[in-house]
Amino acid sequence: MASGIIPKYSEELFIDGQTHNQFLVIGLITAKRLQLKIDFTSENGFIAHTENVFFGWDAKISFQLFDDKAILTSESLGGEMLDWGKNKKLSNRFTDLFFELIHQITPEELDVKYQEIASSFSAGDDDIMANPIEEETNLFYRILSPFIPRKGYFITPIIIDINIVIWLLMVGTGISGLHPTSENLLKWGANFKAVTLEGEWWRIITNCFLHIGFVHLIFNMYALLYIGILLEPILGKTRFATAYLLTGIMASMNSLYWHDLVVSAGASGAIFGMYGVFLALLTTHLIEKSKRKRLLLSIGIFVLYNLSAGMNPGIDGAAHIGGLASGILIGYAFLPSLNKSDNYPLKYASVSILGLLMIGFSSFVYSKLPRDISRYSAKLNEFAQKEKTALSILYRQSNMHKELRLVEIQNLGITNWKDCIEIIKDADKLHLPKALHERDKIILRYCELRLKAYELLYLQAKGERDPKTDTLYQQYNEQIREAMSGLRVRKTE
């Protein structure tokens, strides 16, 4: 199959026994027999394209003449990144018919036909076929081309490169490249309500460049590459970069609004936003009608499928919806400046006003979101400190003086576990999601078991030790382990 940023397939047809002009005429007849639409013709070759039905696949065909050969190139239209051999098949159909016609049409007929059409040829500076075809034959370049900025494809590879570099840096610091933990993601800037709302607003942006493992990264970068090829040439660098950042912010804000206990990371919210921008533009006359229907179908299917997949556990559907909805709005907001591409003040005014409005809206929502989760997190931090102090006495030397040991168990152990119980009861009075109230029940049960175990430990330290007390102490420890196994934090993509 042909592949690359734009799939293409080329082959050489050597001129043997025909004149330059005759070779050109045979090529034009071949194109018409294959029902290709001719877009441009000169004495140096022609360009044509296929015209398939709604569900079809289209390609651009160029036939460029040199002294002793012609180069035939079939190049995919429509933005796909793999052609599954279609360009090669079309090229083979062309060459098979081409060489049949060489033996069917006499040189005299070809010369007459050339004289009939020569007057319509483009010439001089208008002859776009006069310059040699710039073939990207270097395999190394073709492999790296998705990551190299260039005209019409500049911002997309930069975003892809940033995402990959961040993933590599995470792996380089010892984090799993396949299954990073929630703690790992939070250290690198993931979005989590309890910390994002406590002044760490920058997580709304940084989480858009983090990924939950290599597979997550690859799928997102493939989707970004596809939409970038289609959309960046239409929007240009400034609009594309602005749309990506704004939809990423809106996706993060929607995730922040809906989720209380989710650690969120990934570029998919912003990528959905770019698909939303493109969907909006596909409903306008900005894009050629012949391409619009096919692209609208393929993009629409992609969006619907991934939105439905976003309903599954572990997928941040709220971020996807937030990105998509904001992308559609941005697409329509950009339309006036896209229709007047030479009006630079309008272009930069639309970008600036849209950016200020969306950032202002996000700041307002950020300031109004309830902080109960953050307060709850602060309570848990206080709980964790007391728990740590209470647990520390289990690892100290037990051969200290009896009276000191009793004071330690009472003041550092029993007292702190009683405080922990009060902290959790107080925290549970906050406005929290049901899952956290259920979690509080587990923590409270855990603390009560710890308190009972320490009270038995106190009796043992006093010398009131018997088999029944030891058995009960072991039972409490078993129940403690069961309670601890129920505490988890989710992460989503």
C-alpha positions in Angstrom: 0.0 0.0 0.0 1.1 3.6 -0.5 1.4 5.6 2.6 2.7 8.9 3.9 1.1 12.1 4.9 -0.7 12.0 1.6 -0.7 8.5 0.0 0.6 8.4 -3.6 2.0 6.0 -6.1 4.3 6.9 -9.0 5.8 5.0 -12.0 7.7 5.8 -15.1 6.5 5.2 -18.7 9.3 5.3 -21.2 8.9 6.8 -24.6 9.8 4.2 -27.2 8.8 4.6 -30.8 6.5 7.6 -30.2 7.1 11.4 -30.3 6.7 13.5 -27.2 3.4 14.9 -28.6 2.0 11.5 -29.4 2.8 10.2 -25.9 0.8 13.2 -24.5 -2.2 12.5 -26.7 -2.3 8.8 -25.7 -2.2 9.9 -22.0 -5.1 12.2 -22.5 -7.2 9.6 -24.4 -6.4 7.1 -21.6 -7.6 9.6 -19.0 -10.9 10.2 -20.8 -11.5 6.4 -21.3 -11.1 6.0 -17.6 -13.6 8.8 -17.1 -11.1 11.1 -15.3 -11.9 14.8 -15.3 -9.1 16.9 -16.9 -8.1 19.9 -14.7 -5.1 21.2 -16.5 -3.2 20.5 -19.8 0.0 21.8 -21.4 2.6 20.4 -23.8 4.4 19.1 -20.8 1.6 17.0 -19.4 -1.8 17.1 -17.6 -3.5 16.9 -14.3 -6.8 15.1 -13.7 -8.9 13.6 -10.9 -11.4 10.9 -10.4 -15.1 11.6 -9.8 -16.6 8.9 -7.7 -19.9 8.6 -6.0 -20.8 9.5 -2.4 -19.1 6.6 -0.8 -16.2 6.6 -3.3 -12.5 7.3 -3.1 -10.9 10.0 -5.1 -7.4 10.7 -6.4 -5.5 13.3 -8.4 -3.5 12.0 -11.4 -0.6 13.8 -12.9 1.1 12.8 -16.2 4.3 14.8 -16.6 6.5 14.5 -19.7 10.3 14.6 -19.9 12.7 13.9 -22.8 12.5 10.1 -22.7 9.7 9.3 -20.3 6.6 10.3 -18.5 6.0 10.1 -14.8 2.5 9.0 -13.8 1.5 9.8 -10.2 -1.8 8.9 -8.5 -2.3 10.8 -5.2 -5.2 10.4 -2.7 -7.7 13.1 -2.2 -9.9 13.4 0.9 -7.2 13.3 3.6 -6.8 9.6 4.3 -3.4 8.5 5.5 -3.5 5.0 4.1 -4.8 4.1 0.6 -4.7 0.3 1.0 -3.2 0.0 -2.5 -5.8 2.1 -4.3 -3.4 4.5 -5.9 -1.3 1.6 -7.3 -4.4 -0.1 -8.7 -5.5 3.1 -10.4 -2.0 3.6 -11.8 -2.0 0.0 -13.1 -5.3 0.5 -14.8 -4.0 3.6 -16.5 -0.8 2.0 -17.7 -2.5 -1.1 -19.0 -5.0 0.9 -21.1 -2.2 3.3 -22.1 -0.1 0.6 -23.7 -3.2 -1.0 -25.4 -3.9 2.3 -27.0 -0.4 2.7 -28.3 -1.0 -0.3 -30.5 -4.6 0.7 -31.5 -4.1 4.3 -32.6 -1.9 5.2 -35.5 0.8 7.8 -35.3 -1.1 9.9 -38.0 -4.2 9.9 -35.9 -2.3 11.0 -32.8 -0.6 13.9 -34.7 -4.0 15.1 -36.0 -5.5 14.9 -32.5 -2.5 16.9 -31.1 -3.1 19.7 -33.6 -6.7 19.9 -32.5 -6.0 20.3 -28.9 -2.7 22.2 -28.9 -4.3 25.6 -29.1 -6.0 25.1 -25.6 -2.7 24.3 -23.8 -1.4 26.5 -21.0 2.0 28.0 -21.7 4.7 30.1 -20.2 4.4 31.0 -16.6 1.0 29.4 -16.5 2.4 25.9 -17.3 2.6 24.3 -13.9 3.8 21.1 -15.5 7.0 22.7 -16.8 8.9 22.3 -13.6 10.2 18.8 -12.5 8.0 16.9 -10.0 9.5 17.1 -6.5 9.4 13.5 -5.5 9.9 12.7 -1.8 11.7 9.5 -2.5 13.9 9.5 0.6 12.5 6.8 2.8 13.9 8.4 5.9 12.2 11.7 5.1 8.9 10.0 4.4 9.0 8.2 7.8 9.7 11.5 9.6 7.5 13.7 7.5 4.5 13.6 9.9 6.8 15.2 12.6 8.4 17.9 10.4 6.7 21.4 10.2 6.3 22.9 6.7 3.9 25.2 4.9 0.3 24.2 5.3 1.3 21.7 7.9 3.1 23.6 10.6 1.3 23.6 14.0 0.1 20.0 13.8 3.6 18.4 13.8 4.7 20.7 16.6 1.8 19.6 18.8 2.5 16.0 17.9 6.2 16.4 18.8 5.4 18.1 22.1 3.1 15.2 23.1 5.7 12.6 22.2 8.5 14.4 23.9 6.5 14.7 27.2 5.7 11.0 27.1 9.4 10.2 26.5 10.4 12.5 29.4 7.9 10.7 31.7 9.3 7.3 30.7 12.9 8.7 31.1 12.1 9.5 34.8 11.1 5.9 35.5 7.3 6.2 34.9 5.7 3.2 33.1 5.3 3.9 29.4 2.2 1.7 29.3 0.4 2.1 32.6 1.3 5.3 34.5 -0.3 5.6 37.9 -2.7 8.4 38.9 0.0 9.7 41.2 2.4 9.8 38.2 -0.1 11.7 36.1 -0.9 14.2 38.9 2.8 15.0 39.3 3.1 15.8 35.6 0.0 18.0 35.5 -3.1 15.9 35.0 -6.6 17.5 35.7 -8.1 16.5 39.1 -10.8 18.6 40.7 -9.4 18.4 44.2 -6.1 20.0 43.2 -7.0 22.0 40.1 -9.5 24.1 42.0 -6.9 24.8 44.7 -5.1 27.3 42.6 -3.4 24.9 40.2 -5.5 26.2 37.2 -2.7 25.4 34.8 -3.7 21.7 34.9 -6.6 22.7 32.6 -3.9 23.1 29.9 -1.1 20.8 30.9 -3.4 17.7 31.0 -4.0 18.1 27.3 -0.4 17.2 26.6 -0.2 14.1 28.9 -1.1 10.5 28.0 -2.1 7.5 29.9 0.4 5.2 28.2 1.8 4.5 24.7 -1.4 3.1 23.2 -3.4 6.2 24.3 -0.7 8.4 22.8 -0.6 6.6 19.5 -4.3 6.7 18.9 -4.6 10.4 19.8 -1.7 11.4 17.6 -3.0 9.4 14.7 -6.4 11.2 15.0 -4.6 14.6 15.3 -2.4 13.9 12.3 -5.5 13.0 10.2 -7.5 16.2 11.2 -4.4 18.3 11.0 -3.8 17.4 7.3 -7.3 18.3 6.4 -7.9 21.4 8.6 -4.7 23.3 9.1 -4.3 24.3 5.4 -7.8 25.8 5.7 -7.4 27.6 9.0 -3.8 28.5 8.8 -1.3 28.5 11.7 -2.8 31.2 13.9 -6.4 29.9 13.8 -5.4 26.3 14.1 -3.2 26.8 17.2 -5.9 29.1 18.8 -8.7 26.5 18.1 -6.6 23.7 19.5 -5.8 25.5 22.8 -9.3 26.9 23.3 -11.0 23.6 22.7 -8.5 21.9 24.9 -9.3 24.4 27.7 -13.1 24.0 27.2 -12.8 20.2 27.2 -10.9 20.3 30.5 -13.4 22.7 32.0 -16.3 20.4 31.1 -14.4 17.5 32.6 -13.8 19.6 35.8 -17.5 20.4 36.0 -18.8 16.9 35.6 -16.1 14.8 37.4 -15.2 14.9 41.1 -13.0 11.9 41.4 -11.5 11.5 38.0 -7.8 12.1 37.1 -8.0 13.2 33.5 -5.3 13.4 30.9 -5.0 13.3 27.1 -5.2 15.4 24.0 -8.5 13.8 22.9 -10.7 16.7 24.2 -8.7 19.2 22.0 -8.7 16.7 19.1 -12.5 16.4 19.3 -12.5 20.2 19.3 -10.7 20.2 15.9 -13.1 17.7 14.5 -15.9 20.0 15.7 -14.3 22.9 13.9 -14.1 20.8 10.7 -17.7 19.6 11.1 -18.9 23.2 11.3 -17.0 24.2 8.2 -18.3 21.2 6.3 -21.8 22.5 6.7 -20.9 25.7 4.9 -19.8 26.5 1.3 -16.2 27.2 2.3 -15.3 23.6 1.2 -15.9 22.4 -2.3 -19.2 20.6 -2.7 -17.7 17.5 -4.4 -15.5 16.9 -1.3 -17.9 18.0 1.3 -20.4 15.1 1.4 -17.7 12.4 1.6 -15.8 14.2 4.3 -18.9 15.0 6.3 -19.8 11.3 6.3 -16.4 10.0 7.3 -15.8 12.7 10.0 -19.4 12.3 11.3 -18.9 8.5 11.6 -15.6 9.0 13.5 -17.1 11.5 15.9 -20.3 9.4 16.6 -18.3 6.3 17.1 -15.8 7.9 19.5 -18.6 9.7 21.4 -20.3 6.4 22.0 -17.0 4.9 23.1 -16.6 7.8 25.5 -19.5 6.4 27.6 -17.3 3.4 28.6 -15.5 3.4 32.0 -12.1 4.9 31.9 -12.9 7.3 29.0 -13.5 11.0 29.8 -16.7 11.5 27.7 -17.3 14.9 29.3 -14.0 16.2 27.9 -14.9 14.9 24.4 -18.3 16.6 24.4 -16.9 19.8 25.7 -14.2 19.8 23.1 -16.6 19.0 20.3 -19.2 21.6 21.2 -16.7 24.4 21.6 -15.0 23.3 18.3 -18.3 23.7 16.4 -18.8 27.2 17.9 -15.2 28.2 17.0 -15.7 26.8 13.4 -18.7 29.1 12.8 -16.9 32.0 14.6 -13.9 31.7 12.2 -16.1 31.6 9.1 -16.4 35.4 8.4 -12.6 35.8 8.4 -12.1 32.6 6.4 -14.5 33.9 3.7 -12.4 37.1 3.6 -8.9 35.5 3.7 -7.1 38.8 2.7 -8.7 40.7 5.6 -6.0 40.3 8.2 -7.5 42.8 10.8 -10.7 40.7 10.7 -8.7 37.5 11.1 -6.7 38.6 14.2 -9.8 40.4 15.7 -11.8 37.2 15.5 -9.0 35.2 17.0 -8.4 37.7 19.8 -12.1 38.3 20.7 -12.9 34.6 20.6 -9.9 33.8 22.8 -10.8 36.5 25.4 -14.5 35.4 25.5 -13.7 31.7 26.0 -10.9 32.3 28.5 -13.1 34.7 30.4 -16.0 32.2 30.4 -13.6 29.5 31.7 -12.3 31.8 34.4 -15.8 32.6 35.5 -16.8 28.9 35.7 -13.6 28.0 37.5 -14.3 30.7 40.1 -17.9 29.5 40.7 -17.3 25.7 40.9 -18.0 24.4 44.4 -14.9 23.8 46.4 -16.3 21.0 48.6 -14.0 18.5 46.9 -11.0 20.7 47.7 -12.1 21.1 51.3 -12.6 17.4 51.5 -9.1 16.9 50.1 -7.7 19.2 52.8 -9.5 17.2 55.5 -8.0 14.0 54.1 -4.5 15.6 54.2 -5.1 16.4 57.9 -6.3 12.8 58.4 -3.2 11.4 56.6 -0.9 13.3 59.0 -2.6 12.0 62.1 -2.8 8.5 60.6 0.9 8.5 59.9 1.7 9.6 63.5 -0.6 6.9 64.9 0.9 4.1 62.7 4.5 5.1 63.5 4.4 3.6 67.0 3.9 0.1 65.4 7.5 0.3 64.0 9.2 1.6 67.1 11.2 -0.5 69.6 8.8 -2.2 72.0 11.4 -2.8 74.7 11.1 0.8 76.1 9.9 1.4 79.6 6.4 0.1 80.2 5.1 3.5 81.4 6.6 5.3 78.3 5.1 2.7 76.0 1.6 3.2 77.5 1.9 6.9 77.2 2.9 6.6 73.6 0.1 4.2 72.7 -2.4 6.5 74.4 -1.2 9.9 73.2 0.2 9.1 69.7 -2.1 6.1 68.9 -5.5 6.1 70.5 -5.9 9.9 70.6 -5.0 10.3 67.0 -7.3 7.5 65.9 -10.2 9.3 67.8 -9.2 12.5 66.0 -9.2 10.7 62.6 -12.8 9.4 63.3 -13.9 13.0 64.0 -12.2 14.4 60.9 -13.9 11.8 58.6 -17.3 12.5 60.3 -16.8 16.2 59.8 -15.6 15.7 56.1 -18.6 13.6 55.4 -20.9 16.5 56.1 -19.7 18.3 53.0 -21.6 18.3 49.7 -20.0 15.3 48.1 -20.8 12.7 45.4 -22.3 9.5 46.5 -19.0 7.6 45.8 -17.2 9.7 48.4 -19.8 9.2 51.0 -19.4 5.4 50.4 -15.7 5.8 50.6 -16.0 7.7 54.0 -17.9 4.7 55.4 -14.9 2.5 54.5 -12.4 5.0 56.0 -14.5 5.3 59.2 -14.8 1.6 59.5 -11.0 1.4 59.1 -10.4 4.0 61.8 -12.8 2.3 64.3 -11.0 -1.0 63.7 -7.6 0.7 64.2 -8.9 2.3 67.5 -10.1 -1.1 68.8 -6.8 -2.7 67.8 -4.8 0.0 69.6 -7.0 -0.4 72.7 -6.0 -4.1 72.7 -2.4 -3.1 72.2 -2.7 -0.8 75.3 -4.0 -3.7 77.3 -1.1 -6.0 76.1 1.4 -3.3 77.1 -0.1 -3.1 80.6 0.5 -6.9 80.8 -3.1 -7.9 80.5 -2.3 -10.3 77.7 -4.1 -13.6 77.0 -4.8 -15.9 74.0 -8.2 -14.4 73.5 -6.8 -10.9 73.3 -4.2 -11.9 70.8 -6.8 -13.7 68.6 -9.0 -10.6 68.6 -6.1 -8.4 67.7 -5.3 -10.6 64.7 -9.0 -10.5 63.6 -9.0 -6.7 63.7 -5.9 -6.6 61.6 -7.5 -8.9 59.0 -10.6 -6.6 58.9 -8.3 -3.6 58.5 -6.6 -5.1 55.4 -10.1 -5.8 53.9 -11.2 -2.2 54.5 -8.0 -0.8 53.0 -8.5 -2.8 49.7 -11.6 -0.8 48.9 -9.9 2.6 48.5 -9.1 3.6 44.9 -8.9 6.7 42.6 -9.9 6.5 39.0 -8.0 7.9 36.0 -9.5 8.5 32.5 -8.3 9.3 29.0 
